[in-house]
Structure formats: structure tokens, C-alpha cells
Amino acid sequence: LPVELIWQPKVGAEQLPGEYRLGYYYSTAKADDVYDDVDGQPQGLTGNDFKSRGSKHGWWVVAQQQVTSHNGDASRGLSLFANLTVHDKATNVVDNYQQLGVVYKGPFDARPKDDIGLGIARIHVNDDVKKRQRLVNQVNGIDDYDNPLYQPLQDTEYNAELYYGVHVTDWLTVRPNLQYIKQPGGVDEVDNALVAGIKIQTVF
């Protein structure tokens, strides 16, 4: 059951648009606990089935605001955005996520419909997930990351992305991007990654 409040103000003399969202969800679908077993004991120690929870929930905040125009043209200019999501710690592997970024629409007069953006994100793995992984390794007597039976300890992943959107036609936009990922999967032993990609967006 999701509930969301939305506010869409117009800011300043140029009436620059913004959108702000505050949401909450509650699900009655069953979900496994990430740490406890059916008897309320640490599952990493007992190896029993996980405890089944009768619900899960979370909330989110989304903010996006244009803060400048481009030479008086409000269809172009700089916008800021931020997202925050929080999930309950009993059932979710990822318990919180944050994202911040900027987008500039129409950066060049010769390309008024192009856009360029930069965003950073933080993805945090539930501490109870890491605690269980550590227990499993202790029970198995393993502390070597290269051992196939070792469960990597997950913590926080960081992402940064830079893109440029080329507005080819009114129905086609091509966005090459470059991403840098620190601690992929939240695992410190995994090498950081630099990834190039491309996104093709069509509208019919």
C-alpha cells in the first residue's frame, strides 16, 4: 500500500519548476528476516530456515528543482535533484539509498535540447546482513576471501555517473555515460570499476 504526497512549486520571477515527493509504503506480503531464524536465533549460527515476517515497509523523499534559466529561456538551465529511500532493517538487504545530482538542459546554443548531468549515489547494505555473513564465515572457519565458501562482507557501494544526452530528433535521444563504482556490491575486496555505457531513449 503506497502513499505519496507531491508538491510542484514554481520558484522565482521566472517560475522555475520543481517537484517534491514524500512517500511511504506498507506491504503485507511475507518476507524473510535477514538475520533471525524461525526460533529467533542467529540464522548464520543455526543454519535453520529464516524467520518469516508478515510485512515490510519503507519511505522515500524525492526533490527536483530548476534553479537557473539559460539567457531567460526557462526550458533550459540548471536543475538539482536528490533522492532518499529507507527500508525496514528486518527484511531488506539494502536498508538505505541516497542520490544527489545536477542536470543542465540546453548547455549550448547550437544544441538547445541536449542535456548534461552528473550524479552520485550511496547504497548501504543492512548491517544485519553483514553480521550474518561474518557469523557464517566464523562457523565455517573461513577468513580467506579467495575461498569459494567465503561469504564476502557487504557494506556500502558508491557510484558516480557523468552523461551527455544528444537530442538527435524529437523521438530519439542518445546518452553516452561514464560510471565510476567504488566497492562494487559493497565489498571492499572487489576492485573499483570504471564503466563506459550508452543509453538510447525513444519516444513514439
Secondary structure, DSSP 8 states (H G I E B T S, - for coil): -EEEEEE--EETTTTEEEEEEEEEEEE-S-EEEEEEETTSSBHHHH---EEEES-EEEEEEEEEEE---BTTBTTSEEEEEEEEEEE-TTT-SEEEEEEEEEEEE--BTTBTT-EEEEEEEEEEE-HHHHHHHHHHHHHHT---TTSTT----B-EEEEEEEEEEEEEETTEEEEEEEEEEESGGGBTTS--EEEEEEEEEE--
